[in-house]
Amino acid sequence: MSIIGWIVFGLIVGVVGKILMPGKDPGGFFATVAIGIIGALFGGMLGRMVGMYGQDDPVGFVMAVIGAILFLWLYRVITRRGDT
């Protein structure tokens, strides 16, 4: 996938992840794309660890969204500790 493809895929995954997990998250276009791309990578690693994907298989959209949601949750946990 090209760089533009990763950016578009990351944007879509990031937006879907934010819609499914509303709340205070890092905002903005670039943060949404970054969350989506990190979510896709995280979801791919998780899918490979449980045997859903092979080494060179593309990550599925659902696993990418799950990864983005997990990343958003982790972000909230980390930033919540700094607020107390």
PyMOL Python script that loads the backbone (N, CA, C, O; Angstrom):
from pymol import cmd

cmd.read_pdbstr("""\
ATOM      1  N   MET A   1       0.856  -1.164   0.000  1.00  0.00           N
ATOM      2  CA  MET A   1       0.000   0.000   0.000  1.00  0.00           C
ATOM      3  C   MET A   1       0.910   1.236   0.000  1.00  0.00           C
ATOM      4  O   MET A   1       1.939   1.264   0.674  1.00  0.00           O
ATOM      5  N   SER A   2       0.519   2.228  -0.747  1.00  0.00           N
ATOM      6  CA  SER A   2       1.311   3.453  -0.825  1.00  0.00           C
ATOM      7  C   SER A   2       1.113   4.305   0.428  1.00  0.00           C
ATOM      8  O   SER A   2       0.235   4.039   1.248  1.00  0.00           O
ATOM      9  N   ILE A   3       1.941   5.322   0.553  1.00  0.00           N
ATOM     10  CA  ILE A   3       1.841   6.231   1.698  1.00  0.00           C
ATOM     11  C   ILE A   3       0.466   6.897   1.726  1.00  0.00           C
ATOM     12  O   ILE A   3      -0.153   7.010   2.784  1.00  0.00           O
ATOM     13  N   ILE A   4      -0.005   7.333   0.567  1.00  0.00           N
ATOM     14  CA  ILE A   4      -1.335   7.960   0.492  1.00  0.00           C
ATOM     15  C   ILE A   4      -2.407   6.966   0.921  1.00  0.00           C
ATOM     16  O   ILE A   4      -3.361   7.333   1.609  1.00  0.00           O
ATOM     17  N   GLY A   5      -2.251   5.718   0.519  1.00  0.00           N
ATOM     18  CA  GLY A   5      -3.205   4.688   0.924  1.00  0.00           C
ATOM     19  C   GLY A   5      -3.230   4.481   2.425  1.00  0.00           C
ATOM     20  O   GLY A   5      -4.303   4.341   3.012  1.00  0.00           O
ATOM     21  N   TRP A   6      -2.042   4.461   3.067  1.00  0.00           N
ATOM     22  CA  TRP A   6      -1.972   4.327   4.521  1.00  0.00           C
ATOM     23  C   TRP A   6      -2.621   5.519   5.209  1.00  0.00           C
ATOM     24  O   TRP A   6      -3.304   5.352   6.219  1.00  0.00           O
ATOM     25  N   ILE A   7      -2.415   6.724   4.671  1.00  0.00           N
ATOM     26  CA  ILE A   7      -3.006   7.920   5.272  1.00  0.00           C
ATOM     27  C   ILE A   7      -4.522   7.873   5.174  1.00  0.00           C
ATOM     28  O   ILE A   7      -5.215   8.159   6.150  1.00  0.00           O
ATOM     29  N   VAL A   8      -5.043   7.516   4.008  1.00  0.00           N
ATOM     30  CA  VAL A   8      -6.498   7.436   3.830  1.00  0.00           C
ATOM     31  C   VAL A   8      -7.078   6.334   4.715  1.00  0.00           C
ATOM     32  O   VAL A   8      -8.091   6.541   5.383  1.00  0.00           O
ATOM     33  N   PHE A   9      -6.433   5.155   4.720  1.00  0.00           N
ATOM     34  CA  PHE A   9      -6.887   4.050   5.556  1.00  0.00           C
ATOM     35  C   PHE A   9      -6.840   4.446   7.032  1.00  0.00           C
ATOM     36  O   PHE A   9      -7.773   4.162   7.784  1.00  0.00           O
ATOM     37  N   GLY A  10      -5.752   5.104   7.446  1.00  0.00           N
ATOM     38  CA  GLY A  10      -5.618   5.552   8.826  1.00  0.00           C
ATOM     39  C   GLY A  10      -6.673   6.569   9.202  1.00  0.00           C
ATOM     40  O   GLY A  10      -7.195   6.530  10.316  1.00  0.00           O
ATOM     41  N   LEU A  11      -6.998   7.476   8.300  1.00  0.00           N
ATOM     42  CA  LEU A  11      -8.036   8.465   8.566  1.00  0.00           C
ATOM     43  C   LEU A  11      -9.384   7.789   8.770  1.00  0.00           C
ATOM     44  O   LEU A  11     -10.108   8.110   9.712  1.00  0.00           O
ATOM     45  N   ILE A  12      -9.719   6.860   7.894  1.00  0.00           N
ATOM     46  CA  ILE A  12     -11.007   6.167   8.005  1.00  0.00           C
ATOM     47  C   ILE A  12     -11.071   5.366   9.299  1.00  0.00           C
ATOM     48  O   ILE A  12     -12.065   5.423  10.023  1.00  0.00           O
ATOM     49  N   VAL A  13     -10.003   4.617   9.590  1.00  0.00           N
ATOM     50  CA  VAL A  13      -9.978   3.809  10.814  1.00  0.00           C
ATOM     51  C   VAL A  13     -10.021   4.710  12.052  1.00  0.00           C
ATOM     52  O   VAL A  13     -10.733   4.407  13.009  1.00  0.00           O
ATOM     53  N   GLY A  14      -9.269   5.809  12.040  1.00  0.00           N
ATOM     54  CA  GLY A  14      -9.270   6.732  13.172  1.00  0.00           C
ATOM     55  C   GLY A  14     -10.631   7.351  13.419  1.00  0.00           C
ATOM     56  O   GLY A  14     -11.060   7.467  14.567  1.00  0.00           O
ATOM     57  N   VAL A  15     -11.312   7.748  12.364  1.00  0.00           N
ATOM     58  CA  VAL A  15     -12.648   8.343  12.506  1.00  0.00           C
ATOM     59  C   VAL A  15     -13.634   7.313  13.046  1.00  0.00           C
ATOM     60  O   VAL A  15     -14.416   7.617  13.947  1.00  0.00           O
ATOM     61  N   VAL A  16     -13.603   6.102  12.503  1.00  0.00           N
ATOM     62  CA  VAL A  16     -14.505   5.058  12.989  1.00  0.00           C
ATOM     63  C   VAL A  16     -14.206   4.734  14.453  1.00  0.00           C
ATOM     64  O   VAL A  16     -15.126   4.559  15.252  1.00  0.00           O
ATOM     65  N   GLY A  17     -12.921   4.653  14.802  1.00  0.00           N
ATOM     66  CA  GLY A  17     -12.554   4.395  16.191  1.00  0.00           C
ATOM     67  C   GLY A  17     -13.040   5.478  17.130  1.00  0.00           C
ATOM     68  O   GLY A  17     -13.518   5.181  18.225  1.00  0.00           O
ATOM     69  N   LYS A  18     -12.923   6.744  16.714  1.00  0.00           N
ATOM     70  CA  LYS A  18     -13.401   7.850  17.556  1.00  0.00           C
ATOM     71  C   LYS A  18     -14.924   7.848  17.672  1.00  0.00           C
ATOM     72  O   LYS A  18     -15.465   8.188  18.724  1.00  0.00           O
ATOM     73  N   ILE A  19     -15.612   7.471  16.606  1.00  0.00           N
ATOM     74  CA  ILE A  19     -17.078   7.403  16.656  1.00  0.00           C
ATOM     75  C   ILE A  19     -17.526   6.306  17.610  1.00  0.00           C
ATOM     76  O   ILE A  19     -18.464   6.496  18.384  1.00  0.00           O
ATOM     77  N   LEU A  20     -16.851   5.150  17.554  1.00  0.00           N
ATOM     78  CA  LEU A  20     -17.237   4.026  18.411  1.00  0.00           C
ATOM     79  C   LEU A  20     -16.819   4.219  19.858  1.00  0.00           C
ATOM     80  O   LEU A  20     -17.377   3.580  20.750  1.00  0.00           O
ATOM     81  N   MET A  21     -15.849   5.088  20.107  1.00  0.00           N
ATOM     82  CA  MET A  21     -15.379   5.336  21.475  1.00  0.00           C
ATOM     83  C   MET A  21     -15.344   6.836  21.720  1.00  0.00           C
ATOM     84  O   MET A  21     -14.270   7.438  21.735  1.00  0.00           O
ATOM     85  N   PRO A  22     -16.522   7.450  21.914  1.00  0.00           N
ATOM     86  CA  PRO A  22     -16.551   8.907  22.101  1.00  0.00           C
ATOM     87  C   PRO A  22     -15.927   9.311  23.425  1.00  0.00           C
ATOM     88  O   PRO A  22     -15.809   8.508  24.350  1.00  0.00           O
ATOM     89  N   GLY A  23     -15.538  10.550  23.490  1.00  0.00           N
ATOM     90  CA  GLY A  23     -14.940  11.086  24.702  1.00  0.00           C
ATOM     91  C   GLY A  23     -13.792  12.006  24.356  1.00  0.00           C
ATOM     92  O   GLY A  23     -13.559  12.327  23.191  1.00  0.00           O
ATOM     93  N   LYS A  24     -13.076  12.428  25.390  1.00  0.00           N
ATOM     94  CA  LYS A  24     -11.968  13.353  25.196  1.00  0.00           C
ATOM     95  C   LYS A  24     -10.739  12.587  24.718  1.00  0.00           C
ATOM     96  O   LYS A  24     -10.174  11.781  25.457  1.00  0.00           O
ATOM     97  N   ASP A  25     -10.340  12.839  23.508  1.00  0.00           N
ATOM     98  CA  ASP A  25      -9.201  12.192  22.883  1.00  0.00           C
ATOM     99  C   ASP A  25      -8.360  13.251  22.197  1.00  0.00           C
ATOM    100  O   ASP A  25      -8.797  14.392  22.048  1.00  0.00           O
ATOM    101  N   PRO A  26      -7.159  12.883  21.778  1.00  0.00           N
ATOM    102  CA  PRO A  26      -6.385  13.854  21.012  1.00  0.00           C
ATOM    103  C   PRO A  26      -7.151  14.200  19.746  1.00  0.00           C
ATOM    104  O   PRO A  26      -7.629  13.302  19.054  1.00  0.00           O
ATOM    105  N   GLY A  27      -7.274  15.464  19.436  1.00  0.00           N
ATOM    106  CA  GLY A  27      -8.091  15.872  18.315  1.00  0.00           C
ATOM    107  C   GLY A  27      -7.268  16.293  17.126  1.00  0.00           C
ATOM    108  O   GLY A  27      -6.038  16.244  17.137  1.00  0.00           O
ATOM    109  N   GLY A  28      -7.960  16.695  16.131  1.00  0.00           N
ATOM    110  CA  GLY A  28      -7.319  17.184  14.936  1.00  0.00           C
ATOM    111  C   GLY A  28      -7.135  16.107  13.882  1.00  0.00           C
ATOM    112  O   GLY A  28      -7.179  14.909  14.161  1.00  0.00           O
ATOM    113  N   PHE A  29      -6.928  16.576  12.673  1.00  0.00           N
ATOM    114  CA  PHE A  29      -6.798  15.696  11.514  1.00  0.00           C
ATOM    115  C   PHE A  29      -5.598  14.776  11.638  1.00  0.00           C
ATOM    116  O   PHE A  29      -5.724  13.566  11.446  1.00  0.00           O
ATOM    117  N   PHE A  30      -4.444  15.327  11.955  1.00  0.00           N
ATOM    118  CA  PHE A  30      -3.227  14.527  12.010  1.00  0.00           C
ATOM    119  C   PHE A  30      -3.259  13.520  13.154  1.00  0.00           C
ATOM    120  O   PHE A  30      -2.756  12.405  13.010  1.00  0.00           O
ATOM    121  N   ALA A  31      -3.840  13.897  14.278  1.00  0.00           N
ATOM    122  CA  ALA A  31      -3.963  12.969  15.395  1.00  0.00           C
ATOM    123  C   ALA A  31      -4.899  11.822  15.034  1.00  0.00           C
ATOM    124  O   ALA A  31      -4.636  10.675  15.394  1.00  0.00           O
ATOM    125  N   THR A  32      -5.986  12.116  14.330  1.00  0.00           N
ATOM    126  CA  THR A  32      -6.916  11.074  13.907  1.00  0.00           C
ATOM    127  C   THR A  32      -6.244  10.096  12.957  1.00  0.00           C
ATOM    128  O   THR A  32      -6.413   8.883  13.086  1.00  0.00           O
ATOM    129  N   VAL A  33      -5.479  10.624  11.998  1.00  0.00           N
ATOM    130  CA  VAL A  33      -4.761   9.760  11.058  1.00  0.00           C
ATOM    131  C   VAL A  33      -3.733   8.919  11.810  1.00  0.00           C
ATOM    132  O   VAL A  33      -3.606   7.722  11.553  1.00  0.00           O
ATOM    133  N   ALA A  34      -2.998   9.535  12.737  1.00  0.00           N
ATOM    134  CA  ALA A  34      -1.986   8.807  13.496  1.00  0.00           C
ATOM    135  C   ALA A  34      -2.616   7.699  14.327  1.00  0.00           C
ATOM    136  O   ALA A  34      -2.088   6.589  14.380  1.00  0.00           O
ATOM    137  N   ILE A  35      -3.735   7.990  14.973  1.00  0.00           N
ATOM    138  CA  ILE A  35      -4.425   6.979  15.769  1.00  0.00           C
ATOM    139  C   ILE A  35      -4.880   5.825  14.875  1.00  0.00           C
ATOM    140  O   ILE A  35      -4.764   4.661  15.258  1.00  0.00           O
ATOM    141  N   GLY A  36      -5.386   6.138  13.713  1.00  0.00           N
ATOM    142  CA  GLY A  36      -5.820   5.090  12.776  1.00  0.00           C
ATOM    143  C   GLY A  36      -4.665   4.231  12.290  1.00  0.00           C
ATOM    144  O   GLY A  36      -4.791   3.008  12.231  1.00  0.00           O
ATOM    145  N   ILE A  37      -3.550   4.843  11.945  1.00  0.00           N
ATOM    146  CA  ILE A  37      -2.399   4.083  11.462  1.00  0.00           C
ATOM    147  C   ILE A  37      -1.821   3.233  12.592  1.00  0.00           C
ATOM    148  O   ILE A  37      -1.521   2.056  12.393  1.00  0.00           O
ATOM    149  N   ILE A  38      -1.666   3.823  13.770  1.00  0.00           N
ATOM    150  CA  ILE A  38      -1.164   3.056  14.917  1.00  0.00           C
ATOM    151  C   ILE A  38      -2.141   1.933  15.251  1.00  0.00           C
ATOM    152  O   ILE A  38      -1.726   0.821  15.578  1.00  0.00           O
ATOM    153  N   GLY A  39      -3.434   2.221  15.169  1.00  0.00           N
ATOM    154  CA  GLY A  39      -4.436   1.187  15.418  1.00  0.00           C
ATOM    155  C   GLY A  39      -4.350   0.052  14.422  1.00  0.00           C
ATOM    156  O   GLY A  39      -4.493  -1.112  14.795  1.00  0.00           O
ATOM    157  N   ALA A  40      -4.119   0.373  13.158  1.00  0.00           N
ATOM    158  CA  ALA A  40      -3.976  -0.663  12.141  1.00  0.00           C
ATOM    159  C   ALA A  40      -2.743  -1.512  12.410  1.00  0.00           C
ATOM    160  O   ALA A  40      -2.794  -2.735  12.282  1.00  0.00           O
ATOM    161  N   LEU A  41      -1.640  -0.878  12.779  1.00  0.00           N
ATOM    162  CA  LEU A  41      -0.427  -1.625  13.098  1.00  0.00           C
ATOM    163  C   LEU A  41      -0.624  -2.482  14.347  1.00  0.00           C
ATOM    164  O   LEU A  41      -0.233  -3.649  14.376  1.00  0.00           O
ATOM    165  N   PHE A  42      -1.230  -1.897  15.375  1.00  0.00           N
ATOM    166  CA  PHE A  42      -1.479  -2.615  16.621  1.00  0.00           C
ATOM    167  C   PHE A  42      -2.455  -3.766  16.396  1.00  0.00           C
ATOM    168  O   PHE A  42      -2.248  -4.868  16.904  1.00  0.00           O
ATOM    169  N   GLY A  43      -3.514  -3.510  15.639  1.00  0.00           N
ATOM    170  CA  GLY A  43      -4.481  -4.559  15.323  1.00  0.00           C
ATOM    171  C   GLY A  43      -3.857  -5.670  14.500  1.00  0.00           C
ATOM    172  O   GLY A  43      -4.183  -6.843  14.684  1.00  0.00           O
ATOM    173  N   GLY A  44      -2.961  -5.306  13.594  1.00  0.00           N
ATOM    174  CA  GLY A  44      -2.261  -6.318  12.802  1.00  0.00           C
ATOM    175  C   GLY A  44      -1.357  -7.177  13.656  1.00  0.00           C
ATOM    176  O   GLY A  44      -1.309  -8.396  13.488  1.00  0.00           O
ATOM    177  N   MET A  45      -0.635  -6.544  14.580  1.00  0.00           N
ATOM    178  CA  MET A  45       0.234  -7.317  15.482  1.00  0.00           C
ATOM    179  C   MET A  45      -0.602  -8.247  16.359  1.00  0.00           C
ATOM    180  O   MET A  45      -0.245  -9.407  16.561  1.00  0.00           O
ATOM    181  N   LEU A  46      -1.708  -7.732  16.875  1.00  0.00           N
ATOM    182  CA  LEU A  46      -2.584  -8.536  17.705  1.00  0.00           C
ATOM    183  C   LEU A  46      -3.168  -9.702  16.910  1.00  0.00           C
ATOM    184  O   LEU A  46      -3.240 -10.826  17.407  1.00  0.00           O
ATOM    185  N   GLY A  47      -3.582  -9.430  15.677  1.00  0.00           N
ATOM    186  CA  GLY A  47      -4.119 -10.483  14.820  1.00  0.00           C
ATOM    187  C   GLY A  47      -3.092 -11.546  14.485  1.00  0.00           C
ATOM    188  O   GLY A  47      -3.430 -12.727  14.404  1.00  0.00           O
ATOM    189  N   ARG A  48      -1.831 -11.144  14.287  1.00  0.00           N
ATOM    190  CA  ARG A  48      -0.768 -12.112  14.028  1.00  0.00           C
ATOM    191  C   ARG A  48      -0.468 -12.952  15.265  1.00  0.00           C
ATOM    192  O   ARG A  48      -0.199 -14.149  15.166  1.00  0.00           O
ATOM    193  N   MET A  49      -0.519 -12.303  16.444  1.00  0.00           N
ATOM    194  CA  MET A  49      -0.225 -13.027  17.687  1.00  0.00           C
ATOM    195  C   MET A  49      -1.254 -14.119  17.965  1.00  0.00           C
ATOM    196  O   MET A  49      -0.902 -15.175  18.491  1.00  0.00           O
ATOM    197  N   VAL A  50      -2.515 -13.884  17.622  1.00  0.00           N
ATOM    198  CA  VAL A  50      -3.552 -14.889  17.869  1.00  0.00           C
ATOM    199  C   VAL A  50      -3.769 -15.805  16.672  1.00  0.00           C
ATOM    200  O   VAL A  50      -4.636 -16.678  16.711  1.00  0.00           O
ATOM    201  N   GLY A  51      -2.985 -15.613  15.603  1.00  0.00           N
ATOM    202  CA  GLY A  51      -3.042 -16.513  14.454  1.00  0.00           C
ATOM    203  C   GLY A  51      -4.071 -16.166  13.398  1.00  0.00           C
ATOM    204  O   GLY A  51      -4.377 -17.002  12.547  1.00  0.00           O
ATOM    205  N   MET A  52      -4.618 -14.951  13.425  1.00  0.00           N
ATOM    206  CA  MET A  52      -5.619 -14.557  12.425  1.00  0.00           C
ATOM    207  C   MET A  52      -4.988 -14.183  11.096  1.00  0.00           C
ATOM    208  O   MET A  52      -5.608 -14.351  10.046  1.00  0.00           O
ATOM    209  N   TYR A  53      -3.753 -13.675  11.128  1.00  0.00           N
ATOM    210  CA  TYR A  53      -3.080 -13.214   9.931  1.00  0.00           C
ATOM    211  C   TYR A  53      -1.698 -13.832   9.857  1.00  0.00           C
ATOM    212  O   TYR A  53      -1.079 -14.143  10.874  1.00  0.00           O
ATOM    213  N   GLY A  54      -1.222 -14.004   8.617  1.00  0.00           N
ATOM    214  CA  GLY A  54       0.148 -14.422   8.404  1.00  0.00           C
ATOM    215  C   GLY A  54       1.053 -13.206   8.363  1.00  0.00           C
ATOM    216  O   GLY A  54       0.589 -12.076   8.512  1.00  0.00           O
ATOM    217  N   GLN A  55       2.333 -13.432   8.164  1.00  0.00           N
ATOM    218  CA  GLN A  55       3.314 -12.347   8.179  1.00  0.00           C
ATOM    219  C   GLN A  55       3.033 -11.295   7.115  1.00  0.00           C
ATOM    220  O   GLN A  55       3.146 -10.104   7.406  1.00  0.00           O
ATOM    221  N   ASP A  56       2.673 -11.681   5.903  1.00  0.00           N
ATOM    222  CA  ASP A  56       2.483 -10.725   4.819  1.00  0.00           C
ATOM    223  C   ASP A  56       1.022 -10.471   4.479  1.00  0.00           C
ATOM    224  O   ASP A  56       0.734  -9.847   3.458  1.00  0.00           O
ATOM    225  N   ASP A  57       0.092 -10.938   5.307  1.00  0.00           N
ATOM    226  CA  ASP A  57      -1.328 -10.708   5.054  1.00  0.00           C
ATOM    227  C   ASP A  57      -1.695  -9.275   5.399  1.00  0.00           C
ATOM    228  O   ASP A  57      -1.183  -8.728   6.377  1.00  0.00           O
ATOM    229  N   PRO A  58      -2.578  -8.651   4.610  1.00  0.00           N
ATOM    230  CA  PRO A  58      -3.025  -7.298   4.972  1.00  0.00           C
ATOM    231  C   PRO A  58      -3.951  -7.358   6.178  1.00  0.00           C
ATOM    232  O   PRO A  58      -4.684  -8.327   6.376  1.00  0.00           O
ATOM    233  N   VAL A  59      -3.901  -6.317   6.966  1.00  0.00           N
ATOM    234  CA  VAL A  59      -4.741  -6.245   8.166  1.00  0.00           C
ATOM    235  C   VAL A  59      -6.173  -5.950   7.753  1.00  0.00           C
ATOM    236  O   VAL A  59      -6.415  -5.112   6.884  1.00  0.00           O
ATOM    237  N   GLY A  60      -7.110  -6.629   8.369  1.00  0.00           N
ATOM    238  CA  GLY A  60      -8.510  -6.388   8.098  1.00  0.00           C
ATOM    239  C   GLY A  60      -8.978  -5.091   8.730  1.00  0.00           C
ATOM    240  O   GLY A  60      -8.405  -4.619   9.712  1.00  0.00           O
ATOM    241  N   PHE A  61     -10.018  -4.526   8.158  1.00  0.00           N
ATOM    242  CA  PHE A  61     -10.559  -3.261   8.640  1.00  0.00           C
ATOM    243  C   PHE A  61     -11.025  -3.378  10.086  1.00  0.00           C
ATOM    244  O   PHE A  61     -10.795  -2.471  10.887  1.00  0.00           O
ATOM    245  N   VAL A  62     -11.677  -4.483  10.425  1.00  0.00           N
ATOM    246  CA  VAL A  62     -12.214  -4.662  11.770  1.00  0.00           C
ATOM    247  C   VAL A  62     -11.086  -4.709  12.795  1.00  0.00           C
ATOM    248  O   VAL A  62     -11.185  -4.077  13.847  1.00  0.00           O
ATOM    249  N   MET A  63     -10.016  -5.449  12.505  1.00  0.00           N
ATOM    250  CA  MET A  63      -8.887  -5.512  13.432  1.00  0.00           C
ATOM    251  C   MET A  63      -8.205  -4.157  13.555  1.00  0.00           C
ATOM    252  O   MET A  63      -7.725  -3.800  14.631  1.00  0.00           O
ATOM    253  N   ALA A  64      -8.157  -3.400  12.468  1.00  0.00           N
ATOM    254  CA  ALA A  64      -7.567  -2.062  12.528  1.00  0.00           C
ATOM    255  C   ALA A  64      -8.395  -1.156  13.424  1.00  0.00           C
ATOM    256  O   ALA A  64      -7.837  -0.384  14.204  1.00  0.00           O
ATOM    257  N   VAL A  65      -9.716  -1.235  13.328  1.00  0.00           N
ATOM    258  CA  VAL A  65     -10.587  -0.428  14.187  1.00  0.00           C
ATOM    259  C   VAL A  65     -10.456  -0.872  15.639  1.00  0.00           C
ATOM    260  O   VAL A  65     -10.408  -0.033  16.539  1.00  0.00           O
ATOM    261  N   ILE A  66     -10.399  -2.173  15.878  1.00  0.00           N
ATOM    262  CA  ILE A  66     -10.205  -2.670  17.244  1.00  0.00           C
ATOM    263  C   ILE A  66      -8.874  -2.162  17.797  1.00  0.00           C
ATOM    264  O   ILE A  66      -8.793  -1.757  18.956  1.00  0.00           O
ATOM    265  N   GLY A  67      -7.846  -2.184  16.974  1.00  0.00           N
ATOM    266  CA  GLY A  67      -6.555  -1.658  17.395  1.00  0.00           C
ATOM    267  C   GLY A  67      -6.624  -0.173  17.718  1.00  0.00           C
ATOM    268  O   GLY A  67      -6.026   0.272  18.698  1.00  0.00           O
ATOM    269  N   ALA A  68      -7.345   0.602  16.909  1.00  0.00           N
ATOM    270  CA  ALA A  68      -7.495   2.039  17.163  1.00  0.00           C
ATOM    271  C   ALA A  68      -8.258   2.282  18.463  1.00  0.00           C
ATOM    272  O   ALA A  68      -7.909   3.185  19.224  1.00  0.00           O
ATOM    273  N   ILE A  69      -9.287   1.491  18.724  1.00  0.00           N
ATOM    274  CA  ILE A  69     -10.050   1.637  19.960  1.00  0.00           C
ATOM    275  C   ILE A  69      -9.171   1.288  21.162  1.00  0.00           C
ATOM    276  O   ILE A  69      -9.205   1.982  22.178  1.00  0.00           O
ATOM    277  N   LEU A  70      -8.392   0.226  21.051  1.00  0.00           N
ATOM    278  CA  LEU A  70      -7.483  -0.136  22.145  1.00  0.00           C
ATOM    279  C   LEU A  70      -6.434   0.948  22.370  1.00  0.00           C
ATOM    280  O   LEU A  70      -6.081   1.246  23.511  1.00  0.00           O
ATOM    281  N   PHE A  71      -5.936   1.536  21.287  1.00  0.00           N
ATOM    282  CA  PHE A  71      -4.960   2.613  21.412  1.00  0.00           C
ATOM    283  C   PHE A  71      -5.588   3.834  22.081  1.00  0.00           C
ATOM    284  O   PHE A  71      -4.957   4.462  22.932  1.00  0.00           O
ATOM    285  N   LEU A  72      -6.819   4.177  21.707  1.00  0.00           N
ATOM    286  CA  LEU A  72      -7.514   5.292  22.350  1.00  0.00           C
ATOM    287  C   LEU A  72      -7.720   5.021  23.836  1.00  0.00           C
ATOM    288  O   LEU A  72      -7.542   5.922  24.656  1.00  0.00           O
ATOM    289  N   TRP A  73      -8.091   3.801  24.194  1.00  0.00           N
ATOM    290  CA  TRP A  73      -8.280   3.433  25.584  1.00  0.00           C
ATOM    291  C   TRP A  73      -6.967   3.559  26.351  1.00  0.00           C
ATOM    292  O   TRP A  73      -6.936   4.104  27.454  1.00  0.00           O
ATOM    293  N   LEU A  74      -5.890   3.055  25.769  1.00  0.00           N
ATOM    294  CA  LEU A  74      -4.578   3.142  26.395  1.00  0.00           C
ATOM    295  C   LEU A  74      -4.163   4.598  26.579  1.00  0.00           C
ATOM    296  O   LEU A  74      -3.606   4.954  27.618  1.00  0.00           O
ATOM    297  N   TYR A  75      -4.426   5.432  25.595  1.00  0.00           N
ATOM    298  CA  TYR A  75      -4.127   6.859  25.698  1.00  0.00           C
ATOM    299  C   TYR A  75      -4.880   7.489  26.867  1.00  0.00           C
ATOM    300  O   TYR A  75      -4.316   8.274  27.630  1.00  0.00           O
ATOM    301  N   ARG A  76      -6.143   7.142  26.998  1.00  0.00           N
ATOM    302  CA  ARG A  76      -6.943   7.689  28.096  1.00  0.00           C
ATOM    303  C   ARG A  76      -6.418   7.233  29.449  1.00  0.00           C
ATOM    304  O   ARG A  76      -6.378   8.020  30.395  1.00  0.00           O
ATOM    305  N   VAL A  77      -6.016   5.970  29.553  1.00  0.00           N
ATOM    306  CA  VAL A  77      -5.485   5.453  30.815  1.00  0.00           C
ATOM    307  C   VAL A  77      -4.203   6.188  31.180  1.00  0.00           C
ATOM    308  O   VAL A  77      -4.023   6.576  32.334  1.00  0.00           O
ATOM    309  N   ILE A  78      -3.321   6.381  30.226  1.00  0.00           N
ATOM    310  CA  ILE A  78      -2.041   7.048  30.488  1.00  0.00           C
ATOM    311  C   ILE A  78      -2.256   8.512  30.862  1.00  0.00           C
ATOM    312  O   ILE A  78      -1.647   8.997  31.814  1.00  0.00           O
ATOM    313  N   THR A  79      -3.106   9.216  30.134  1.00  0.00           N
ATOM    314  CA  THR A  79      -3.305  10.639  30.408  1.00  0.00           C
ATOM    315  C   THR A  79      -4.133  10.856  31.679  1.00  0.00           C
ATOM    316  O   THR A  79      -4.006  11.904  32.312  1.00  0.00           O
ATOM    317  N   ARG A  80      -4.958   9.916  32.060  1.00  0.00           N
ATOM    318  CA  ARG A  80      -5.751  10.053  33.281  1.00  0.00           C
ATOM    319  C   ARG A  80      -4.853  10.033  34.506  1.00  0.00           C
ATOM    320  O   ARG A  80      -5.123  10.740  35.476  1.00  0.00           O
ATOM    321  N   ARG A  81      -3.796   9.243  34.482  1.00  0.00           N
ATOM    322  CA  ARG A  81      -2.879   9.172  35.620  1.00  0.00           C
ATOM    323  C   ARG A  81      -2.176  10.503  35.834  1.00  0.00           C
ATOM    324  O   ARG A  81      -1.872  10.862  36.971  1.00  0.00           O
ATOM    325  N   GLY A  82      -1.916  11.236  34.769  1.00  0.00           N
ATOM    326  CA  GLY A  82      -1.252  12.524  34.900  1.00  0.00           C
ATOM    327  C   GLY A  82      -2.165  13.601  35.466  1.00  0.00           C
ATOM    328  O   GLY A  82      -1.671  14.603  35.983  1.00  0.00           O
ATOM    329  N   ASP A  83      -3.490  13.425  35.383  1.00  0.00           N
ATOM    330  CA  ASP A  83      -4.434  14.419  35.865  1.00  0.00           C
ATOM    331  C   ASP A  83      -4.654  14.345  37.369  1.00  0.00           C
ATOM    332  O   ASP A  83      -5.113  15.322  37.961  1.00  0.00           O
ATOM    333  N   THR A  84      -4.344  13.226  38.003  1.00  0.00           N
ATOM    334  CA  THR A  84      -4.627  13.100  39.433  1.00  0.00           C
ATOM    335  C   THR A  84      -3.561  13.697  40.289  1.00  0.00           C
ATOM    336  O   THR A  84      -3.663  13.664  41.516  1.00  0.00           O
TER     337      THR A  84
END
""", "prot")
cmd.dss("prot")
cmd.show_as("cartoon", "prot")
cmd.util.cbc("prot")
cmd.orient("prot")
